[in-house]
Amino acid sequence: MIRHIVSWNFKPEISEEKRVEIRAALAEAFPTLVGKIPGLIAVSVGMPPLESSNCDLALYCEMEEEKDLIIYRDHPEHVKIAEIVRANCEGRRCVDIKA
């Protein structure tokens, strides 16, 4: 199994109202990828994070095999969601772990 963990911060110019909207949209959209993307087993979103956090958004995914990372990255349904993230966030941090 592969664990894919990503976090971001909102761009400074994104208003708090817009941040709430984006978090809601992403929290709804990411889990719908399970069953659509081969090899994607589970998705969990951490939005909004606790006060102790130093990021605004977090994503945790489980995939069957390392090759599934590429399938996930390039899948059109993921790309649509990633475009929302890229337009509103910066400072992407990612770790992929073989479990």
N, CA, C and O atoms as CSV, one atom per row, in Angstrom:
chain,resi,resn,atom,element,x,y,z
A,1,MET,N,N,0.844,-1.181,0.000
A,1,MET,CA,C,0.000,0.000,0.000
A,1,MET,C,C,0.887,1.241,0.000
A,1,MET,O,O,1.977,1.250,0.571
A,2,ILE,N,N,0.396,2.271,-0.647
A,2,ILE,CA,C,1.070,3.575,-0.702
A,2,ILE,C,C,0.204,4.594,0.020
A,2,ILE,O,O,-1.009,4.655,-0.182
A,3,ARG,N,N,0.835,5.381,0.852
A,3,ARG,CA,C,0.151,6.502,1.509
A,3,ARG,C,C,0.667,7.790,0.873
A,3,ARG,O,O,1.871,8.040,0.831
A,4,HIS,N,N,-0.245,8.584,0.391
A,4,HIS,CA,C,0.053,9.849,-0.299
A,4,HIS,C,C,-0.518,10.971,0.569
A,4,HIS,O,O,-1.732,11.075,0.746
A,5,ILE,N,N,0.367,11.803,1.106
A,5,ILE,CA,C,-0.048,12.857,2.032
A,5,ILE,C,C,0.419,14.195,1.468
A,5,ILE,O,O,1.600,14.379,1.176
A,6,VAL,N,N,-0.517,15.119,1.320
A,6,VAL,CA,C,-0.217,16.423,0.722
A,6,VAL,C,C,-0.828,17.516,1.586
A,6,VAL,O,O,-1.910,17.344,2.147
A,7,SER,N,N,-0.126,18.643,1.689
A,7,SER,CA,C,-0.694,19.800,2.376
A,7,SER,C,C,-0.359,21.071,1.608
A,7,SER,O,O,0.616,21.134,0.859
A,8,TRP,N,N,-1.198,22.082,1.820
A,8,TRP,CA,C,-1.041,23.373,1.145
A,8,TRP,C,C,-1.432,24.494,2.097
A,8,TRP,O,O,-2.038,24.271,3.145
A,9,ASN,N,N,-1.068,25.694,1.698
A,9,ASN,CA,C,-1.575,26.911,2.326
A,9,ASN,C,C,-2.298,27.716,1.260
A,9,ASN,O,O,-1.944,27.683,0.082
A,10,PHE,N,N,-3.319,28.438,1.699
A,10,PHE,CA,C,-3.995,29.322,0.767
A,10,PHE,C,C,-3.067,30.470,0.371
A,10,PHE,O,O,-2.213,30.891,1.150
A,11,LYS,N,N,-3.249,30.959,-0.836
A,11,LYS,CA,C,-2.550,32.170,-1.243
A,11,LYS,C,C,-3.042,33.293,-0.342
A,11,LYS,O,O,-4.216,33.310,0.029
A,12,PRO,N,N,-2.170,34.234,0.020
A,12,PRO,CA,C,-2.547,35.289,0.969
A,12,PRO,C,C,-3.751,36.121,0.537
A,12,PRO,O,O,-4.491,36.615,1.387
A,13,GLU,N,N,-3.954,36.280,-0.748
A,13,GLU,CA,C,-5.043,37.128,-1.227
A,13,GLU,C,C,-6.415,36.450,-1.175
A,13,GLU,O,O,-7.425,37.092,-1.464
A,14,ILE,N,N,-6.469,35.175,-0.815
A,14,ILE,CA,C,-7.749,34.468,-0.745
A,14,ILE,C,C,-8.454,34.864,0.554
A,14,ILE,O,O,-7.920,34.674,1.646
A,15,SER,N,N,-9.645,35.409,0.419
A,15,SER,CA,C,-10.409,35.879,1.580
A,15,SER,C,C,-10.859,34.697,2.441
A,15,SER,O,O,-10.895,33.557,1.978
A,16,GLU,N,N,-11.197,34.982,3.684
A,16,GLU,CA,C,-11.674,33.934,4.587
A,16,GLU,C,C,-12.975,33.332,4.065
A,16,GLU,O,O,-13.179,32.122,4.162
A,17,GLU,N,N,-13.842,34.150,3.522
A,17,GLU,CA,C,-15.097,33.651,2.952
A,17,GLU,C,C,-14.826,32.668,1.814
A,17,GLU,O,O,-15.455,31.613,1.738
A,18,LYS,N,N,-13.897,33.014,0.938
A,18,LYS,CA,C,-13.535,32.151,-0.190
A,18,LYS,C,C,-12.862,30.875,0.318
A,18,LYS,O,O,-13.081,29.800,-0.241
A,19,ARG,N,N,-12.049,30.979,1.369
A,19,ARG,CA,C,-11.401,29.792,1.949
A,19,ARG,C,C,-12.434,28.787,2.438
A,19,ARG,O,O,-12.280,27.581,2.242
A,20,VAL,N,N,-13.478,29.283,3.068
A,20,VAL,CA,C,-14.548,28.398,3.554
A,20,VAL,C,C,-15.201,27.679,2.370
A,20,VAL,O,O,-15.452,26.476,2.435
A,21,GLU,N,N,-15.473,28.409,1.303
A,21,GLU,CA,C,-16.077,27.821,0.102
A,21,GLU,C,C,-15.178,26.755,-0.514
A,21,GLU,O,O,-15.641,25.675,-0.882
A,22,ILE,N,N,-13.896,27.067,-0.622
A,22,ILE,CA,C,-12.949,26.133,-1.237
A,22,ILE,C,C,-12.813,24.876,-0.389
A,22,ILE,O,O,-12.827,23.765,-0.919
A,23,ARG,N,N,-12.684,25.042,0.915
A,23,ARG,CA,C,-12.584,23.870,1.799
A,23,ARG,C,C,-13.795,22.959,1.632
A,23,ARG,O,O,-13.649,21.741,1.537
A,24,ALA,N,N,-14.983,23.542,1.596
A,24,ALA,CA,C,-16.205,22.753,1.445
A,24,ALA,C,C,-16.219,22.019,0.110
A,24,ALA,O,O,-16.574,20.841,0.047
A,25,ALA,N,N,-15.839,22.704,-0.940
A,25,ALA,CA,C,-15.828,22.086,-2.270
A,25,ALA,C,C,-14.830,20.929,-2.341
A,25,ALA,O,O,-15.132,19.876,-2.902
A,26,LEU,N,N,-13.643,21.132,-1.770
A,26,LEU,CA,C,-12.626,20.083,-1.810
A,26,LEU,C,C,-12.981,18.907,-0.906
A,26,LEU,O,O,-12.740,17.752,-1.255
A,27,ALA,N,N,-13.548,19.207,0.248
A,27,ALA,CA,C,-13.950,18.137,1.169
A,27,ALA,C,C,-15.031,17.261,0.541
A,27,ALA,O,O,-15.128,16.073,0.847
A,28,GLU,N,N,-15.832,17.839,-0.325
A,28,GLU,CA,C,-16.857,17.077,-1.032
A,28,GLU,C,C,-16.276,16.353,-2.244
A,28,GLU,O,O,-16.638,15.206,-2.507
A,29,ALA,N,N,-15.385,17.004,-2.980
A,29,ALA,CA,C,-14.897,16.466,-4.252
A,29,ALA,C,C,-13.876,15.335,-4.100
A,29,ALA,O,O,-13.985,14.313,-4.779
A,30,PHE,N,N,-12.894,15.503,-3.226
A,30,PHE,CA,C,-11.831,14.496,-3.133
A,30,PHE,C,C,-12.355,13.084,-2.849
A,30,PHE,O,O,-11.940,12.150,-3.537
A,31,PRO,N,N,-13.236,12.884,-1.880
A,31,PRO,CA,C,-13.701,11.512,-1.609
A,31,PRO,C,C,-14.436,10.855,-2.777
A,31,PRO,O,O,-14.491,9.627,-2.853
A,32,THR,N,N,-14.996,11.644,-3.680
A,32,THR,CA,C,-15.698,11.057,-4.823
A,32,THR,C,C,-14.746,10.368,-5.799
A,32,THR,O,O,-15.191,9.651,-6.696
A,33,LEU,N,N,-13.450,10.578,-5.633
A,33,LEU,CA,C,-12.476,9.953,-6.534
A,33,LEU,C,C,-12.338,8.455,-6.289
A,33,LEU,O,O,-11.966,7.708,-7.194
A,34,VAL,N,N,-12.638,8.013,-5.064
A,34,VAL,CA,C,-12.577,6.585,-4.760
A,34,VAL,C,C,-13.647,5.883,-5.592
A,34,VAL,O,O,-14.816,6.265,-5.570
A,35,GLY,N,N,-13.237,4.870,-6.312
A,35,GLY,CA,C,-14.153,4.170,-7.203
A,35,GLY,C,C,-14.089,4.669,-8.636
A,35,GLY,O,O,-14.519,3.976,-9.558
A,36,LYS,N,N,-13.552,5.872,-8.825
A,36,LYS,CA,C,-13.385,6.423,-10.173
A,36,LYS,C,C,-11.963,6.235,-10.678
A,36,LYS,O,O,-11.735,6.082,-11.878
A,37,ILE,N,N,-11.007,6.247,-9.751
A,37,ILE,CA,C,-9.599,6.157,-10.134
A,37,ILE,C,C,-9.075,4.779,-9.722
A,37,ILE,O,O,-9.069,4.448,-8.536
A,38,PRO,N,N,-8.638,3.980,-10.690
A,38,PRO,CA,C,-8.127,2.653,-10.372
A,38,PRO,C,C,-6.963,2.715,-9.371
A,38,PRO,O,O,-6.054,3.534,-9.504
A,39,GLY,N,N,-7.016,1.843,-8.385
A,39,GLY,CA,C,-5.944,1.759,-7.396
A,39,GLY,C,C,-6.109,2.671,-6.202
A,39,GLY,O,O,-5.418,2.492,-5.200
A,40,LEU,N,N,-7.007,3.650,-6.273
A,40,LEU,CA,C,-7.242,4.566,-5.157
A,40,LEU,C,C,-8.201,3.892,-4.179
A,40,LEU,O,O,-9.352,3.618,-4.518
A,41,ILE,N,N,-7.723,3.630,-2.972
A,41,ILE,CA,C,-8.484,2.876,-1.976
A,41,ILE,C,C,-9.265,3.790,-1.043
A,41,ILE,O,O,-10.430,3.530,-0.742
A,42,ALA,N,N,-8.622,4.860,-0.585
A,42,ALA,CA,C,-9.247,5.731,0.417
A,42,ALA,C,C,-8.735,7.151,0.273
A,42,ALA,O,O,-7.607,7.384,-0.162
A,43,VAL,N,N,-9.589,8.098,0.647
A,43,VAL,CA,C,-9.238,9.519,0.647
A,43,VAL,C,C,-9.818,10.142,1.908
A,43,VAL,O,O,-10.967,9.899,2.274
A,44,SER,N,N,-8.994,10.948,2.559
A,44,SER,CA,C,-9.445,11.696,3.726
A,44,SER,C,C,-8.917,13.118,3.605
A,44,SER,O,O,-7.762,13.334,3.238
A,45,VAL,N,N,-9.772,14.081,3.918
A,45,VAL,CA,C,-9.350,15.476,3.854
A,45,VAL,C,C,-9.354,16.071,5.259
A,45,VAL,O,O,-10.238,15.776,6.064
A,46,GLY,N,N,-8.369,16.904,5.545
A,46,GLY,CA,C,-8.271,17.572,6.835
A,46,GLY,C,C,-8.481,19.054,6.657
A,46,GLY,O,O,-7.522,19.810,6.500
A,47,MET,N,N,-9.730,19.475,6.680
A,47,MET,CA,C,-10.057,20.862,6.450
A,47,MET,C,C,-11.253,21.251,7.305
A,47,MET,O,O,-12.263,20.547,7.279
A,48,PRO,N,N,-11.185,22.305,8.038
A,48,PRO,CA,C,-9.974,23.065,8.348
A,48,PRO,C,C,-9.153,22.335,9.409
A,48,PRO,O,O,-9.688,21.560,10.202
A,49,PRO,N,N,-7.860,22.592,9.410
A,49,PRO,CA,C,-6.998,21.941,10.384
A,49,PRO,C,C,-7.158,22.550,11.786
A,49,PRO,O,O,-7.752,23.615,11.957
A,50,LEU,N,N,-6.626,21.859,12.751
A,50,LEU,CA,C,-6.608,22.394,14.117
A,50,LEU,C,C,-5.675,23.601,14.195
A,50,LEU,O,O,-4.812,23.779,13.336
A,51,GLU,N,N,-5.848,24.415,15.212
A,51,GLU,CA,C,-5.031,25.627,15.402
A,51,GLU,C,C,-3.534,25.327,15.477
A,51,GLU,O,O,-2.717,26.185,15.141
A,52,SER,N,N,-3.167,24.131,15.909
A,52,SER,CA,C,-1.756,23.764,16.046
A,52,SER,C,C,-1.070,23.507,14.705
A,52,SER,O,O,0.140,23.289,14.664
A,53,SER,N,N,-1.824,23.531,13.619
A,53,SER,CA,C,-1.291,23.210,12.292
A,53,SER,C,C,-0.595,24.401,11.658
A,53,SER,O,O,-0.851,25.553,12.008
A,54,ASN,N,N,0.298,24.097,10.710
A,54,ASN,CA,C,0.946,25.162,9.954
A,54,ASN,C,C,0.620,25.056,8.459
A,54,ASN,O,O,1.368,25.542,7.610
A,55,CYS,N,N,-0.505,24.415,8.162
A,55,CYS,CA,C,-1.015,24.379,6.800
A,55,CYS,C,C,-2.532,24.576,6.853
A,55,CYS,O,O,-3.162,24.381,7.893
A,56,ASP,N,N,-3.099,24.964,5.719
A,56,ASP,CA,C,-4.532,25.255,5.654
A,56,ASP,C,C,-5.369,24.074,5.177
A,56,ASP,O,O,-6.539,23.950,5.539
A,57,LEU,N,N,-4.773,23.214,4.369
A,57,LEU,CA,C,-5.478,22.081,3.788
A,57,LEU,C,C,-4.585,20.858,3.856
A,57,LEU,O,O,-3.367,20.973,3.720
A,58,ALA,N,N,-5.170,19.691,4.064
A,58,ALA,CA,C,-4.406,18.450,4.066
A,58,ALA,C,C,-5.211,17.353,3.386
A,58,ALA,O,O,-6.435,17.293,3.502
A,59,LEU,N,N,-4.502,16.494,2.678
A,59,LEU,CA,C,-5.113,15.378,1.961
A,59,LEU,C,C,-4.332,14.114,2.273
A,59,LEU,O,O,-3.101,14.111,2.258
A,60,TYR,N,N,-5.057,13.044,2.556
A,60,TYR,CA,C,-4.458,11.744,2.807
A,60,TYR,C,C,-5.132,10.739,1.885
A,60,TYR,O,O,-6.357,10.611,1.881
A,61,CYS,N,N,-4.319,10.024,1.097
A,61,CYS,CA,C,-4.850,9.008,0.183
A,61,CYS,C,C,-4.112,7.697,0.407
A,61,CYS,O,O,-2.935,7.680,0.767
A,62,GLU,N,N,-4.823,6.611,0.187
A,62,GLU,CA,C,-4.206,5.296,0.173
A,62,GLU,C,C,-4.411,4.698,-1.207
A,62,GLU,O,O,-5.501,4.746,-1.776
A,63,MET,N,N,-3.317,4.126,-1.733
A,63,MET,CA,C,-3.356,3.508,-3.051
A,63,MET,C,C,-2.764,2.115,-2.952
A,63,MET,O,O,-1.968,1.820,-2.060
A,64,GLU,N,N,-3.164,1.274,-3.878
A,64,GLU,CA,C,-2.712,-0.109,-3.836
A,64,GLU,C,C,-1.214,-0.245,-4.087
A,64,GLU,O,O,-0.516,-0.926,-3.336
A,65,GLU,N,N,-0.717,0.400,-5.141
A,65,GLU,CA,C,0.678,0.237,-5.546
A,65,GLU,C,C,1.277,1.582,-5.959
A,65,GLU,O,O,0.558,2.552,-6.199
A,66,GLU,N,N,2.598,1.616,-6.034
A,66,GLU,CA,C,3.298,2.850,-6.396
A,66,GLU,C,C,2.878,3.359,-7.773
A,66,GLU,O,O,2.772,4.568,-7.978
A,67,LYS,N,N,2.641,2.464,-8.702
A,67,LYS,CA,C,2.233,2.869,-10.057
A,67,LYS,C,C,0.908,3.630,-10.047
A,67,LYS,O,O,0.619,4.398,-10.964
A,68,ASP,N,N,0.108,3.412,-9.006
A,68,ASP,CA,C,-1.190,4.083,-8.915
A,68,ASP,C,C,-1.049,5.589,-8.663
A,68,ASP,O,O,-1.983,6.349,-8.919
A,69,LEU,N,N,0.093,6.014,-8.172
A,69,LEU,CA,C,0.335,7.455,-7.998
A,69,LEU,C,C,0.266,8.183,-9.336
A,69,LEU,O,O,-0.293,9.276,-9.423
A,70,ILE,N,N,0.828,7.584,-10.370
A,70,ILE,CA,C,0.822,8.196,-11.706
A,70,ILE,C,C,-0.587,8.188,-12.283
A,70,ILE,O,O,-1.026,9.166,-12.888
A,71,ILE,N,N,-1.292,7.077,-12.089
A,71,ILE,CA,C,-2.675,6.988,-12.573
A,71,ILE,C,C,-3.514,8.075,-11.906
A,71,ILE,O,O,-4.281,8.771,-12.571
A,72,TYR,N,N,-3.366,8.215,-10.604
A,72,TYR,CA,C,-4.081,9.238,-9.834
A,72,TYR,C,C,-3.725,10.639,-10.324
A,72,TYR,O,O,-4.609,11.452,-10.595
A,73,ARG,N,N,-2.441,10.913,-10.433
A,73,ARG,CA,C,-1.970,12.240,-10.840
A,73,ARG,C,C,-2.552,12.663,-12.179
A,73,ARG,O,O,-2.930,13.822,-12.350
A,74,ASP,N,N,-2.629,11.739,-13.130
A,74,ASP,CA,C,-3.028,12.073,-14.491
A,74,ASP,C,C,-4.516,11.874,-14.777
A,74,ASP,O,O,-4.990,12.239,-15.853
A,75,HIS,N,N,-5.246,11.309,-13.843
A,75,HIS,CA,C,-6.662,11.021,-14.085
A,75,HIS,C,C,-7.445,12.330,-14.229
A,75,HIS,O,O,-7.267,13.238,-13.416
A,76,PRO,N,N,-8.305,12.446,-15.245
A,76,PRO,CA,C,-9.047,13.694,-15.495
A,76,PRO,C,C,-9.880,14.182,-14.306
A,76,PRO,O,O,-9.998,15.388,-14.091
A,77,GLU,N,N,-10.451,13.268,-13.544
A,77,GLU,CA,C,-11.246,13.677,-12.383
A,77,GLU,C,C,-10.363,14.314,-11.309
A,77,GLU,O,O,-10.771,15.279,-10.663
A,78,HIS,N,N,-9.162,13.783,-11.118
A,78,HIS,CA,C,-8.225,14.383,-10.164
A,78,HIS,C,C,-7.709,15.715,-10.692
A,78,HIS,O,O,-7.583,16.680,-9.938
A,79,VAL,N,N,-7.416,15.768,-11.969
A,79,VAL,CA,C,-6.892,17.002,-12.574
A,79,VAL,C,C,-7.872,18.157,-12.367
A,79,VAL,O,O,-7.444,19.280,-12.099
A,80,LYS,N,N,-9.174,17.904,-12.485
A,80,LYS,CA,C,-10.180,18.961,-12.271
A,80,LYS,C,C,-10.090,19.518,-10.848
A,80,LYS,O,O,-10.157,20.731,-10.645
A,81,ILE,N,N,-9.942,18.643,-9.886
A,81,ILE,CA,C,-9.843,19.086,-8.490
A,81,ILE,C,C,-8.506,19.790,-8.254
A,81,ILE,O,O,-8.448,20.810,-7.567
A,82,ALA,N,N,-7.450,19.248,-8.817
A,82,ALA,CA,C,-6.117,19.844,-8.651
A,82,ALA,C,C,-6.068,21.266,-9.199
A,82,ALA,O,O,-5.332,22.103,-8.677
A,83,GLU,N,N,-6.833,21.544,-10.232
A,83,GLU,CA,C,-6.869,22.899,-10.790
A,83,GLU,C,C,-7.431,23.895,-9.774
A,83,GLU,O,O,-6.966,25.032,-9.700
A,84,ILE,N,N,-8.415,23.480,-9.004
A,84,ILE,CA,C,-8.969,24.342,-7.951
A,84,ILE,C,C,-7.896,24.624,-6.904
A,84,ILE,O,O,-7.725,25.759,-6.461
A,85,VAL,N,N,-7.181,23.575,-6.519
A,85,VAL,CA,C,-6.124,23.737,-5.516
A,85,VAL,C,C,-5.041,24.677,-6.043
A,85,VAL,O,O,-4.647,25.617,-5.353
A,86,ARG,N,N,-4.564,24.432,-7.248
A,86,ARG,CA,C,-3.480,25.262,-7.814
A,86,ARG,C,C,-3.873,26.729,-7.936
A,86,ARG,O,O,-3.040,27.614,-7.736
A,87,ALA,N,N,-5.126,26.989,-8.261
A,87,ALA,CA,C,-5.586,28.365,-8.439
A,87,ALA,C,C,-5.658,29.128,-7.121
A,87,ALA,O,O,-5.586,30.357,-7.112
A,88,ASN,N,N,-5.798,28.415,-6.017
A,88,ASN,CA,C,-6.036,29.075,-4.735
A,88,ASN,C,C,-4.991,28.820,-3.662
A,88,ASN,O,O,-5.029,29.438,-2.599
A,89,CYS,N,N,-4.064,27.919,-3.931
A,89,CYS,CA,C,-3.109,27.518,-2.891
A,89,CYS,C,C,-1.677,27.627,-3.375
A,89,CYS,O,O,-1.399,27.752,-4.567
A,90,GLU,N,N,-0.780,27.576,-2.403
A,90,GLU,CA,C,0.657,27.598,-2.672
A,90,GLU,C,C,1.344,26.754,-1.612
A,90,GLU,O,O,0.717,26.299,-0.655
A,91,GLY,N,N,2.647,26.552,-1.796
A,91,GLY,CA,C,3.425,25.848,-0.782
A,91,GLY,C,C,3.083,24.385,-0.636
A,91,GLY,O,O,2.995,23.880,0.483
A,92,ARG,N,N,2.889,23.689,-1.747
A,92,ARG,CA,C,2.548,22.256,-1.712
A,92,ARG,C,C,3.668,21.464,-1.060
A,92,ARG,O,O,4.842,21.611,-1.402
A,93,ARG,N,N,3.281,20.625,-0.119
A,93,ARG,CA,C,4.204,19.692,0.505
A,93,ARG,C,C,3.619,18.301,0.346
A,93,ARG,O,O,2.424,18.102,0.564
A,94,CYS,N,N,4.443,17.340,-0.030
A,94,CYS,CA,C,3.946,15.997,-0.305
A,94,CYS,C,C,4.924,14.967,0.220
A,94,CYS,O,O,6.140,15.147,0.157
A,95,VAL,N,N,4.369,13.883,0.739
A,95,VAL,CA,C,5.176,12.722,1.087
A,95,VAL,C,C,4.413,11.488,0.651
A,95,VAL,O,O,3.212,11.373,0.896
A,96,ASP,N,N,5.109,10.563,0.004
A,96,ASP,CA,C,4.543,9.285,-0.412
A,96,ASP,C,C,5.304,8.198,0.346
A,96,ASP,O,O,6.534,8.153,0.326
A,97,ILE,N,N,4.557,7.333,1.005
A,97,ILE,CA,C,5.161,6.332,1.884
A,97,ILE,C,C,4.666,4.954,1.480
A,97,ILE,O,O,3.468,4.744,1.285
A,98,LYS,N,N,5.590,4.023,1.358
A,98,LYS,CA,C,5.211,2.638,1.101
A,98,LYS,C,C,4.974,1.985,2.467
A,98,LYS,O,O,5.870,1.942,3.310
A,99,ALA,N,N,3.768,1.484,2.668
A,99,ALA,CA,C,3.421,0.899,3.963
A,99,ALA,C,C,3.377,-0.613,3.877
A,99,ALA,O,O,3.100,-1.281,4.874
